[in-house]
Protein backbone atom coordinates (compact mmCIF):
# COMPACT_ATOMS: atom_id res chain seq x y z
CA UNK A 1 0.00 0.00 0.00
CA UNK A 2 1.31 3.48 -0.77
CA UNK A 3 0.15 7.06 -0.84
CA UNK A 4 0.32 8.72 -4.24
CA UNK A 5 -0.07 12.54 -4.15
CA UNK A 6 -0.15 13.24 -7.88
CA UNK A 7 -0.42 10.14 -10.08
CA UNK A 8 -1.69 11.58 -13.33
CA UNK A 9 -2.45 9.58 -16.45
CA UNK A 10 -5.80 7.98 -15.61
CA UNK A 11 -9.00 9.01 -17.34
CA UNK A 12 -11.12 9.55 -14.24
CA UNK A 13 -14.17 10.36 -16.34
CA UNK A 14 -14.22 7.04 -18.19
CA UNK A 15 -17.02 4.75 -17.02
CA UNK A 16 -18.40 1.41 -18.11
CA UNK A 17 -21.17 2.87 -20.24
CA UNK A 18 -18.53 4.14 -22.67
CA UNK A 19 -17.85 0.52 -23.64
CA UNK A 20 -21.38 0.04 -24.98
CA UNK A 21 -22.04 3.32 -26.74
CA UNK A 22 -21.98 3.86 -30.48
CA UNK A 23 -20.18 0.89 -32.09
CA UNK A 24 -20.53 -1.07 -28.83
CA UNK A 25 -24.29 -0.77 -28.58
CA UNK A 26 -24.89 -4.19 -30.17
CA UNK A 27 -22.46 -6.00 -27.87
CA UNK A 28 -23.44 -8.20 -24.94
CA UNK A 29 -22.86 -5.83 -22.02
CA UNK A 30 -20.56 -7.07 -19.27
CA UNK A 31 -19.08 -3.61 -18.77
CA UNK A 32 -21.91 -1.87 -16.90
CA UNK A 33 -22.81 -3.00 -13.39
CA UNK A 34 -26.55 -2.31 -13.58
CA UNK A 35 -28.50 -5.52 -12.91
CA UNK A 36 -29.83 -7.08 -16.09
CA UNK A 37 -33.55 -7.16 -16.95
CA UNK A 38 -34.37 -4.14 -14.81
CA UNK A 39 -36.32 -2.13 -13.86
CA UNK A 40 -38.97 -4.75 -13.10
CA UNK A 41 -42.45 -4.25 -14.55
CA UNK A 42 -44.05 -3.23 -11.25
CA UNK A 43 -41.45 -0.50 -10.78
CA UNK A 44 -41.85 0.81 -14.33
CA UNK A 45 -45.59 0.98 -13.76
CA UNK A 46 -45.13 2.79 -10.46
CA UNK A 47 -42.82 5.37 -12.01
CA UNK A 48 -45.19 5.85 -14.95
CA UNK A 49 -47.99 6.50 -12.49
CA UNK A 50 -46.10 9.48 -11.12
CA UNK A 51 -46.13 11.26 -14.48
CA UNK A 52 -49.58 12.69 -13.88
CA UNK A 53 -48.02 14.88 -11.20
CA UNK A 54 -45.35 16.47 -13.37
CA UNK A 55 -47.09 19.86 -13.38
CA UNK A 56 -46.29 20.25 -9.67
CA UNK A 57 -42.83 20.89 -8.28
CA UNK A 58 -41.21 17.79 -6.76
CA UNK A 59 -41.95 17.15 -3.09
CA UNK A 60 -39.37 14.84 -1.59
CA UNK A 61 -40.75 14.57 1.93
CA UNK A 62 -42.42 11.17 1.56
CA UNK A 63 -39.43 9.61 -0.19
CA UNK A 64 -37.04 11.05 2.36
CA UNK A 65 -39.14 9.67 5.20
CA UNK A 66 -39.27 6.27 3.51
CA UNK A 67 -35.48 6.13 3.14
CA UNK A 68 -35.05 7.20 6.75
CA UNK A 69 -37.42 4.47 7.93
CA UNK A 70 -35.63 1.87 5.81
CA UNK A 71 -32.41 2.58 7.73
CA UNK A 72 -33.97 3.37 11.12
CA UNK A 73 -32.84 6.99 11.03
CA UNK A 74 -34.49 10.37 11.56
CA UNK A 75 -35.21 12.25 8.36
CA UNK A 76 -32.65 14.89 9.30
CA UNK A 77 -29.96 12.30 8.54
CA UNK A 78 -31.11 11.70 4.94
CA UNK A 79 -30.46 13.69 1.79
CA UNK A 80 -31.89 12.57 -1.55
CA UNK A 81 -29.66 13.15 -4.57
CA UNK A 82 -29.68 12.75 -8.33
CA UNK A 83 -27.67 9.54 -8.05
CA UNK A 84 -24.60 8.98 -5.92
CA UNK A 85 -22.57 10.99 -8.44
CA UNK A 86 -24.30 14.20 -7.38
CA UNK A 87 -23.43 13.43 -3.77
CA UNK A 88 -19.71 13.32 -4.64
CA UNK A 89 -19.98 16.77 -6.24
CA UNK A 90 -21.83 18.16 -3.21
CA UNK A 91 -19.21 16.79 -0.82
CA UNK A 92 -16.40 18.24 -2.91
CA UNK A 93 -17.98 21.68 -3.12
CA UNK A 94 -19.65 22.06 0.24
CA UNK A 95 -17.15 20.69 2.74
CA UNK A 96 -14.09 22.63 3.78
CA UNK A 97 -11.23 20.15 3.77
CA UNK A 98 -7.46 20.53 3.76
CA UNK A 99 -6.23 17.06 2.85
CA UNK A 100 -8.68 14.76 1.05
CA UNK A 101 -7.58 11.19 0.44
CA UNK A 102 -9.20 8.68 -1.91
CA UNK A 103 -8.51 4.97 -1.46
CA UNK A 104 -7.91 3.32 -4.85
CA UNK A 105 -8.59 1.34 -6.95
CA UNK A 106 -12.18 2.48 -6.68
CA UNK A 107 -14.90 4.40 -8.52
CA UNK A 108 -13.11 7.44 -9.92
CA UNK A 109 -15.89 10.03 -9.75
CA UNK A 110 -15.15 11.08 -6.12
CA UNK A 111 -11.61 12.09 -7.02
CA UNK A 112 -12.71 13.77 -10.24
CA UNK A 113 -15.28 15.83 -8.31
CA UNK A 114 -12.72 16.83 -5.69
CA UNK A 115 -10.19 17.89 -8.32
CA UNK A 116 -12.85 19.84 -10.22
CA UNK A 117 -13.64 21.70 -6.98
CA UNK A 118 -9.99 22.77 -6.70
CA UNK A 119 -8.75 20.25 -4.16
CA UNK A 120 -5.38 18.54 -4.26
CA UNK A 121 -6.13 14.87 -3.75
CA UNK A 122 -3.87 12.24 -2.25
CA UNK A 123 -4.27 8.61 -3.19
CA UNK A 124 -3.79 5.49 -1.12
CA UNK A 125 -3.24 2.63 -3.55
CA UNK A 126 -4.19 -0.84 -2.39
CA UNK A 127 -2.06 -3.66 -3.78
CA UNK A 128 -2.87 -6.88 -5.55
CA UNK A 129 -0.39 -8.65 -3.28
CA UNK A 130 -2.60 -7.74 -0.30
CA UNK A 131 -5.79 -8.78 -2.08
CA UNK A 132 -6.67 -5.07 -2.42
CA UNK A 133 -7.59 -5.13 1.27
CA UNK A 134 -7.65 -2.04 3.42
CA UNK A 135 -5.12 -1.27 6.15
CA UNK A 136 -6.34 1.80 8.09
CA UNK A 137 -2.74 2.59 9.05
CA UNK A 138 -1.98 3.34 5.38
CA UNK A 139 -4.29 6.36 5.43
CA UNK A 140 -2.43 9.54 6.48
CA UNK A 141 -3.32 10.57 9.99
CA UNK A 142 -3.93 14.18 8.99
CA UNK A 143 -6.39 13.33 6.21
CA UNK A 144 -9.60 15.17 7.04
CA UNK A 145 -11.65 13.57 4.23
CA UNK A 146 -11.30 9.89 3.33
CA UNK A 147 -13.29 8.24 0.55
CA UNK A 148 -13.58 4.53 -0.19
CA UNK A 149 -16.09 2.10 -1.64
CA UNK A 150 -17.54 -0.97 0.06
CA UNK A 151 -17.88 -3.34 -1.69
CA UNK A 152 -15.30 -1.67 -3.85
CA UNK A 153 -15.70 -1.03 -7.55
CA UNK A 154 -13.80 -2.48 -9.47
CA UNK A 155 -12.08 -4.96 -7.13
CA UNK A 156 -15.30 -6.48 -5.71
CA UNK A 157 -13.61 -6.57 -2.30
CA UNK A 158 -15.91 -6.27 0.72
CA UNK A 159 -14.04 -4.66 3.61
CA UNK A 160 -15.07 -5.55 7.18
CA UNK A 161 -17.26 -2.85 8.68
CA UNK A 162 -15.01 -2.67 11.73
CA UNK A 163 -11.94 -2.00 9.61
CA UNK A 164 -13.71 0.73 7.65
CA UNK A 165 -15.09 2.31 10.81
CA UNK A 166 -11.53 2.24 12.15
CA UNK A 167 -10.72 5.05 9.74
CA UNK A 168 -13.00 7.43 11.63
CA UNK A 169 -11.63 9.99 14.04
CA UNK A 170 -12.62 13.45 15.31
CA UNK A 171 -12.22 16.13 12.68
CA UNK A 172 -12.34 13.68 9.75
CA UNK A 173 -15.19 13.06 7.31
CA UNK A 174 -15.30 9.39 6.33
CA UNK A 175 -17.21 8.84 3.09
CA UNK A 176 -18.18 5.23 2.35
CA UNK A 177 -19.69 4.54 -1.06
CA UNK A 178 -22.12 1.64 -0.54
CA UNK A 179 -23.61 1.81 -4.04
CA UNK A 180 -23.33 -1.98 -4.40
CA UNK A 181 -24.04 -3.02 -0.81
CA UNK A 182 -27.60 -4.09 -1.61
CA UNK A 183 -26.10 -6.69 -3.97
CA UNK A 184 -24.37 -8.34 -0.98
CA UNK A 185 -26.56 -10.99 0.70
CA UNK A 186 -27.65 -9.67 4.08
CA UNK A 187 -25.79 -6.40 3.40
CA UNK A 188 -23.17 -7.65 5.82
CA UNK A 189 -20.45 -5.11 6.60
CA UNK A 190 -22.82 -2.21 5.87
CA UNK A 191 -22.41 1.02 7.82
CA UNK A 192 -25.66 2.56 6.59
CA UNK A 193 -27.82 3.33 9.59
CA UNK A 194 -24.89 3.63 12.00
CA UNK A 195 -24.86 6.81 14.10
CA UNK A 196 -21.96 5.90 16.40
CA UNK A 197 -19.14 6.46 13.88
CA UNK A 198 -17.89 10.08 14.02
CA UNK A 199 -17.88 11.92 10.72
CA UNK A 200 -19.46 9.03 8.81
CA UNK A 201 -21.13 9.76 5.47
CA UNK A 202 -22.67 6.77 3.66
CA UNK A 203 -23.75 7.03 0.04
CA UNK A 204 -26.31 4.70 -1.49
CA UNK A 205 -27.48 4.33 -5.07
CA UNK A 206 -30.77 2.87 -6.28
CA UNK A 207 -29.63 2.77 -9.89
CA UNK A 208 -27.64 -0.49 -9.84
CA UNK A 209 -30.01 -3.06 -8.39
CA UNK A 210 -33.13 -1.50 -9.88
CA UNK A 211 -31.88 -0.49 -13.34
CA UNK A 212 -32.50 3.23 -12.86
CA UNK A 213 -29.25 4.70 -14.19
CA UNK A 214 -31.24 6.86 -16.58
CA UNK A 215 -33.46 8.22 -13.81
CA UNK A 216 -30.70 9.26 -11.35
CA UNK A 217 -31.63 8.55 -7.76
CA UNK A 218 -29.50 7.97 -4.67
CA UNK A 219 -29.11 9.31 -1.17
CA UNK A 220 -26.72 10.39 1.57
CA UNK A 221 -26.85 9.22 5.17
CA UNK A 222 -24.94 11.49 7.55
CA UNK A 223 -25.13 13.64 10.65
CA UNK A 224 -27.85 16.32 10.44
CA UNK A 225 -25.33 19.16 10.27
CA UNK A 226 -23.55 17.49 7.34
CA UNK A 227 -26.84 16.86 5.55
CA UNK A 228 -27.81 20.51 6.03
CA UNK A 229 -24.46 21.66 4.65
CA UNK A 230 -24.81 19.48 1.57
CA UNK A 231 -28.43 20.48 1.07
CA UNK A 232 -27.44 24.15 0.93
CA UNK A 233 -25.17 23.32 -2.00
CA UNK A 234 -27.96 21.62 -3.96
CA UNK A 235 -30.04 23.45 -6.54
CA UNK A 236 -33.77 23.73 -5.93
CA UNK A 237 -35.75 20.55 -6.62
CA UNK A 238 -32.68 18.43 -7.46
CA UNK A 239 -34.59 15.11 -7.63
CA UNK A 240 -37.43 14.72 -10.12
CA UNK A 241 -40.92 13.51 -9.25
CA UNK A 242 -40.43 10.16 -11.06
CA UNK A 243 -37.13 9.62 -9.23
CA UNK A 244 -38.79 10.39 -5.90
CA UNK A 245 -41.53 7.88 -6.68
CA UNK A 246 -38.85 5.30 -7.47
CA UNK A 247 -36.99 6.01 -4.24
CA UNK A 248 -40.08 5.51 -2.13
CA UNK A 249 -40.95 2.27 -3.93
CA UNK A 250 -37.43 0.82 -3.82
CA UNK A 251 -37.15 1.02 -0.04
CA UNK A 252 -40.57 -0.52 0.62
CA UNK A 253 -40.68 -4.01 2.20
CA UNK A 254 -41.67 -5.68 -1.07
CA UNK A 255 -38.73 -4.15 -2.89
CA UNK A 256 -36.27 -4.97 -0.11
CA UNK A 257 -37.35 -8.61 -0.22
CA UNK A 258 -36.92 -8.66 -4.00
CA UNK A 259 -33.49 -7.06 -3.72
CA UNK A 260 -32.47 -9.65 -1.14
CA UNK A 261 -33.53 -12.45 -3.50
CA UNK A 262 -31.61 -10.80 -6.32
CA UNK A 263 -28.49 -10.55 -4.15
CA UNK A 264 -28.59 -14.27 -3.48
CA UNK A 265 -29.03 -14.94 -7.20
CA UNK A 266 -26.11 -12.66 -8.03
CA UNK A 267 -23.91 -14.51 -5.54
CA UNK A 268 -24.72 -17.86 -7.18
CA UNK A 269 -24.18 -16.48 -10.69
CA UNK A 270 -20.91 -14.90 -9.56
CA UNK A 271 -19.67 -18.23 -8.22
CA UNK A 272 -20.38 -19.74 -11.64
CA UNK A 273 -18.46 -16.94 -13.36
CA UNK A 274 -15.48 -17.18 -11.02
CA UNK A 275 -15.29 -20.96 -11.43
CA UNK A 276 -15.24 -20.54 -15.19
CA UNK A 277 -12.60 -17.82 -15.06
CA UNK A 278 -10.36 -19.96 -12.91
CA UNK A 279 -10.37 -22.51 -15.68
CA UNK A 280 -8.11 -20.14 -17.61
CA UNK A 281 -5.37 -20.09 -14.97
CA UNK A 282 -3.14 -21.86 -17.46
CA UNK A 283 -3.32 -18.74 -19.61
CA UNK A 284 -2.04 -16.65 -16.70
CA UNK A 285 -5.49 -15.26 -15.84
CA UNK A 286 -5.91 -14.29 -12.19
CA UNK A 287 -9.17 -13.51 -10.38
CA UNK A 288 -9.39 -11.11 -7.43
CA UNK A 289 -11.09 -13.18 -4.75
CA UNK A 290 -13.22 -13.46 -2.81
CA UNK A 291 -15.44 -11.30 -5.00
CA UNK A 292 -18.49 -9.94 -3.19
CA UNK A 293 -20.03 -7.45 -5.62
CA UNK A 294 -21.99 -7.94 -8.85
CA UNK A 295 -18.74 -7.86 -10.84
CA UNK A 296 -15.35 -9.58 -10.88
CA UNK A 297 -11.90 -8.11 -11.47
CA UNK A 298 -9.41 -10.18 -13.45
CA UNK A 299 -5.83 -9.76 -14.58
CA UNK A 300 -4.63 -11.21 -17.84
CA UNK A 301 -1.55 -10.67 -19.97
CA UNK A 302 -2.18 -8.48 -23.02
CA UNK A 303 -5.42 -7.38 -21.42
CA UNK A 304 -6.04 -4.59 -23.92
CA UNK A 305 -5.70 -7.02 -26.81
CA UNK A 306 -7.96 -9.53 -25.07
CA UNK A 307 -10.59 -6.83 -24.54
CA UNK A 308 -10.41 -5.86 -28.20
CA UNK A 309 -10.72 -9.47 -29.31
CA UNK A 310 -13.74 -9.94 -27.05
CA UNK A 311 -15.41 -6.95 -28.69
CA UNK A 312 -14.90 -8.63 -32.04
CA UNK A 313 -16.60 -11.70 -30.61
CA UNK A 314 -19.57 -9.67 -29.37
CA UNK A 315 -18.75 -8.98 -25.70
CA UNK A 316 -17.97 -5.70 -23.92
CA UNK A 317 -16.00 -5.76 -20.66
CA UNK A 318 -14.74 -2.82 -18.62
CA UNK A 319 -11.15 -1.75 -19.17
CA UNK A 320 -9.21 -1.43 -15.93
CA UNK A 321 -6.47 1.02 -16.81
CA UNK A 322 -8.61 4.09 -16.01
CA UNK A 323 -8.62 3.11 -12.32
CA UNK A 324 -5.62 4.42 -10.35
CA UNK A 325 -3.57 1.48 -9.18
CA UNK A 326 -4.43 -0.69 -12.20
CA UNK A 327 -3.12 -0.96 -15.75
CA UNK A 328 -4.30 -2.34 -19.07
CA UNK A 329 -3.88 -5.95 -17.93
CA UNK A 330 -6.93 -5.54 -15.69
CA UNK A 331 -10.51 -6.11 -16.83
CA UNK A 332 -13.79 -5.93 -14.91
CA UNK A 333 -16.56 -8.36 -15.81
CA UNK A 334 -20.16 -7.89 -14.70
CA UNK A 335 -22.06 -10.84 -13.26
CA UNK A 336 -24.82 -12.03 -15.56
CA UNK A 337 -27.07 -15.10 -15.84
CA UNK A 338 -25.39 -18.44 -16.49
CA UNK A 339 -26.30 -18.58 -20.16
CA UNK A 340 -24.71 -15.20 -20.82
CA UNK A 341 -21.70 -16.12 -18.71
CA UNK A 342 -21.17 -19.40 -20.55
CA UNK A 343 -21.21 -17.56 -23.87
CA UNK A 344 -18.71 -15.05 -22.54
CA UNK A 345 -16.40 -17.75 -21.17
CA UNK A 346 -16.40 -19.46 -24.57
CA UNK A 347 -15.50 -16.16 -26.23
CA UNK A 348 -12.83 -15.50 -23.61
CA UNK A 349 -11.22 -18.85 -24.36
CA UNK A 350 -11.11 -17.97 -28.05
CA UNK A 351 -9.65 -14.55 -27.27
CA UNK A 352 -6.94 -15.97 -25.02
CA UNK A 353 -5.96 -18.44 -27.72
CA UNK A 354 -5.87 -15.69 -30.34
CA UNK A 355 -3.91 -12.79 -28.86
C-alpha positions in Angstrom: 0.0 0.0 0.0 1.3 3.5 -0.8 0.1 7.1 -0.8 0.3 8.7 -4.2 -0.1 12.5 -4.1 -0.1 13.2 -7.9 -0.4 10.1 -10.1 -1.7 11.6 -13.3 -2.5 9.6 -16.5 -5.8 8.0 -15.6 -9.0 9.0 -17.3 -11.1 9.6 -14.2 -14.2 10.4 -16.3 -14.2 7.0 -18.2 -17.0 4.8 -17.0 -18.4 1.4 -18.1 -21.2 2.9 -20.2 -18.5 4.1 -22.7 -17.8 0.5 -23.6 -21.4 0.0 -25.0 -22.0 3.3 -26.7 -22.0 3.9 -30.5 -20.2 0.9 -32.1 -20.5 -1.1 -28.8 -24.3 -0.8 -28.6 -24.9 -4.2 -30.2 -22.5 -6.0 -27.9 -23.4 -8.2 -24.9 -22.9 -5.8 -22.0 -20.6 -7.1 -19.3 -19.1 -3.6 -18.8 -21.9 -1.9 -16.9 -22.8 -3.0 -13.4 -26.5 -2.3 -13.6 -28.5 -5.5 -12.9 -29.8 -7.1 -16.1 -33.6 -7.2 -17.0 -34.4 -4.1 -14.8 -36.3 -2.1 -13.9 -39.0 -4.8 -13.1 -42.5 -4.2 -14.5 -44.1 -3.2 -11.3 -41.4 -0.5 -10.8 -41.9 0.8 -14.3 -45.6 1.0 -13.8 -45.1 2.8 -10.5 -42.8 5.4 -12.0 -45.2 5.8 -15.0 -48.0 6.5 -12.5 -46.1 9.5 -11.1 -46.1 11.3 -14.5 -49.6 12.7 -13.9 -48.0 14.9 -11.2 -45.3 16.5 -13.4 -47.1 19.9 -13.4 -46.3 20.2 -9.7 -42.8 20.9 -8.3 -41.2 17.8 -6.8 -41.9 17.2 -3.1 -39.4 14.8 -1.6 -40.8 14.6 1.9 -42.4 11.2 1.6 -39.4 9.6 -0.2 -37.0 11.1 2.4 -39.1 9.7 5.2 -39.3 6.3 3.5 -35.5 6.1 3.1 -35.0 7.2 6.7 -37.4 4.5 7.9 -35.6 1.9 5.8 -32.4 2.6 7.7 -34.0 3.4 11.1 -32.8 7.0 11.0 -34.5 10.4 11.6 -35.2 12.3 8.4 -32.7 14.9 9.3 -30.0 12.3 8.5 -31.1 11.7 4.9 -30.5 13.7 1.8 -31.9 12.6 -1.6 -29.7 13.2 -4.6 -29.7 12.7 -8.3 -27.7 9.5 -8.0 -24.6 9.0 -5.9 -22.6 11.0 -8.4 -24.3 14.2 -7.4 -23.4 13.4 -3.8 -19.7 13.3 -4.6 -20.0 16.8 -6.2 -21.8 18.2 -3.2 -19.2 16.8 -0.8 -16.4 18.2 -2.9 -18.0 21.7 -3.1 -19.7 22.1 0.2 -17.2 20.7 2.7 -14.1 22.6 3.8 -11.2 20.2 3.8 -7.5 20.5 3.8 -6.2 17.1 2.9 -8.7 14.8 1.0 -7.6 11.2 0.4 -9.2 8.7 -1.9 -8.5 5.0 -1.5 -7.9 3.3 -4.9 -8.6 1.3 -7.0 -12.2 2.5 -6.7 -14.9 4.4 -8.5 -13.1 7.4 -9.9 -15.9 10.0 -9.8 -15.1 11.1 -6.1 -11.6 12.1 -7.0 -12.7 13.8 -10.2 -15.3 15.8 -8.3 -12.7 16.8 -5.7 -10.2 17.9 -8.3 -12.9 19.8 -10.2 -13.6 21.7 -7.0 -10.0 22.8 -6.7 -8.8 20.2 -4.2 -5.4 18.5 -4.3 -6.1 14.9 -3.8 -3.9 12.2 -2.3 -4.3 8.6 -3.2 -3.8 5.5 -1.1 -3.2 2.6 -3.5 -4.2 -0.8 -2.4 -2.1 -3.7 -3.8 -2.9 -6.9 -5.6 -0.4 -8.6 -3.3 -2.6 -7.7 -0.3 -5.8 -8.8 -2.1 -6.7 -5.1 -2.4 -7.6 -5.1 1.3 -7.6 -2.0 3.4 -5.1 -1.3 6.2 -6.3 1.8 8.1 -2.7 2.6 9.0 -2.0 3.3 5.4 -4.3 6.4 5.4 -2.4 9.5 6.5 -3.3 10.6 10.0 -3.9 14.2 9.0 -6.4 13.3 6.2 -9.6 15.2 7.0 -11.6 13.6 4.2 -11.3 9.9 3.3 -13.3 8.2 0.5 -13.6 4.5 -0.2 -16.1 2.1 -1.6 -17.5 -1.0 0.1 -17.9 -3.3 -1.7 -15.3 -1.7 -3.8 -15.7 -1.0 -7.5 -13.8 -2.5 -9.5 -12.1 -5.0 -7.1 -15.3 -6.5 -5.7 -13.6 -6.6 -2.3 -15.9 -6.3 0.7 -14.0 -4.7 3.6 -15.1 -5.5 7.2 -17.3 -2.8 8.7 -15.0 -2.7 11.7 -11.9 -2.0 9.6 -13.7 0.7 7.6 -15.1 2.3 10.8 -11.5 2.2 12.2 -10.7 5.1 9.7 -13.0 7.4 11.6 -11.6 10.0 14.0 -12.6 13.4 15.3 -12.2 16.1 12.7 -12.3 13.7 9.8 -15.2 13.1 7.3 -15.3 9.4 6.3 -17.2 8.8 3.1 -18.2 5.2 2.4 -19.7 4.5 -1.1 -22.1 1.6 -0.5 -23.6 1.8 -4.0 -23.3 -2.0 -4.4 -24.0 -3.0 -0.8 -27.6 -4.1 -1.6 -26.1 -6.7 -4.0 -24.4 -8.3 -1.0 -26.6 -11.0 0.7 -27.7 -9.7 4.1 -25.8 -6.4 3.4 -23.2 -7.6 5.8 -20.5 -5.1 6.6 -22.8 -2.2 5.9 -22.4 1.0 7.8 -25.7 2.6 6.6 -27.8 3.3 9.6 -24.9 3.6 12.0 -24.9 6.8 14.1 -22.0 5.9 16.4 -19.1 6.5 13.9 -17.9 10.1 14.0 -17.9 11.9 10.7 -19.5 9.0 8.8 -21.1 9.8 5.5 -22.7 6.8 3.7 -23.8 7.0 0.0 -26.3 4.7 -1.5 -27.5 4.3 -5.1 -30.8 2.9 -6.3 -29.6 2.8 -9.9 -27.6 -0.5 -9.8 -30.0 -3.1 -8.4 -33.1 -1.5 -9.9 -31.9 -0.5 -13.3 -32.5 3.2 -12.9 -29.2 4.7 -14.2 -31.2 6.9 -16.6 -33.5 8.2 -13.8 -30.7 9.3 -11.4 -31.6 8.6 -7.8 -29.5 8.0 -4.7 -29.1 9.3 -1.2 -26.7 10.4 1.6 -26.9 9.2 5.2 -24.9 11.5 7.5 -25.1 13.6 10.7 -27.9 16.3 10.4 -25.3 19.2 10.3 -23.5 17.5 7.3 -26.8 16.9 5.6 -27.8 20.5 6.0 -24.5 21.7 4.7 -24.8 19.5 1.6 -28.4 20.5 1.1 -27.4 24.2 0.9 -25.2 23.3 -2.0 -28.0 21.6 -4.0 -30.0 23.5 -6.5 -33.8 23.7 -5.9 -35.8 20.5 -6.6 -32.7 18.4 -7.5 -34.6 15.1 -7.6 -37.4 14.7 -10.1 -40.9 13.5 -9.3 -40.4 10.2 -11.1 -37.1 9.6 -9.2 -38.8 10.4 -5.9 -41.5 7.9 -6.7 -38.9 5.3 -7.5 -37.0 6.0 -4.2 -40.1 5.5 -2.1 -40.9 2.3 -3.9 -37.4 0.8 -3.8 -37.1 1.0 0.0 -40.6 -0.5 0.6 -40.7 -4.0 2.2 -41.7 -5.7 -1.1 -38.7 -4.2 -2.9 -36.3 -5.0 -0.1 -37.4 -8.6 -0.2 -36.9 -8.7 -4.0 -33.5 -7.1 -3.7 -32.5 -9.6 -1.1 -33.5 -12.4 -3.5 -31.6 -10.8 -6.3 -28.5 -10.6 -4.2 -28.6 -14.3 -3.5 -29.0 -14.9 -7.2 -26.1 -12.7 -8.0 -23.9 -14.5 -5.5 -24.7 -17.9 -7.2 -24.2 -16.5 -10.7 -20.9 -14.9 -9.6 -19.7 -18.2 -8.2 -20.4 -19.7 -11.6 -18.5 -16.9 -13.4 -15.5 -17.2 -11.0 -15.3 -21.0 -11.4 -15.2 -20.5 -15.2 -12.6 -17.8 -15.1 -10.4 -20.0 -12.9 -10.4 -22.5 -15.7 -8.1 -20.1 -17.6 -5.4 -20.1 -15.0 -3.1 -21.9 -17.5 -3.3 -18.7 -19.6 -2.0 -16.6 -16.7 -5.5 -15.3 -15.8 -5.9 -14.3 -12.2 -9.2 -13.5 -10.4 -9.4 -11.1 -7.4 -11.1 -13.2 -4.7 -13.2 -13.5 -2.8 -15.4 -11.3 -5.0 -18.5 -9.9 -3.2 -20.0 -7.4 -5.6 -22.0 -7.9 -8.9 -18.7 -7.9 -10.8 -15.4 -9.6 -10.9 -11.9 -8.1 -11.5 -9.4 -10.2 -13.5 -5.8 -9.8 -14.6 -4.6 -11.2 -17.8 -1.6 -10.7 -20.0 -2.2 -8.5 -23.0 -5.4 -7.4 -21.4 -6.0 -4.6 -23.9 -5.7 -7.0 -26.8 -8.0 -9.5 -25.1 -10.6 -6.8 -24.5 -10.4 -5.9 -28.2 -10.7 -9.5 -29.3 -13.7 -9.9 -27.0 -15.4 -6.9 -28.7 -14.9 -8.6 -32.0 -16.6 -11.7 -30.6 -19.6 -9.7 -29.4 -18.7 -9.0 -25.7 -18.0 -5.7 -23.9 -16.0 -5.8 -20.7 -14.7 -2.8 -18.6 -11.1 -1.7 -19.2 -9.2 -1.4 -15.9 -6.5 1.0 -16.8 -8.6 4.1 -16.0 -8.6 3.1 -12.3 -5.6 4.4 -10.4 -3.6 1.5 -9.2 -4.4 -0.7 -12.2 -3.1 -1.0 -15.8 -4.3 -2.3 -19.1 -3.9 -5.9 -17.9 -6.9 -5.5 -15.7 -10.5 -6.1 -16.8 -13.8 -5.9 -14.9 -16.6 -8.4 -15.8 -20.2 -7.9 -14.7 -22.1 -10.8 -13.3 -24.8 -12.0 -15.6 -27.1 -15.1 -15.8 -25.4 -18.4 -16.5 -26.3 -18.6 -20.2 -24.7 -15.2 -20.8 -21.7 -16.1 -18.7 -21.2 -19.4 -20.5 -21.2 -17.6 -23.9 -18.7 -15.1 -22.5 -16.4 -17.8 -21.2 -16.4 -19.5 -24.6 -15.5 -16.2 -26.2 -12.8 -15.5 -23.6 -11.2 -18.9 -24.4 -11.1 -18.0 -28.1 -9.7 -14.5 -27.3 -6.9 -16.0 -25.0 -6.0 -18.4 -27.7 -5.9 -15.7 -30.3 -3.9 -12.8 -28.9 
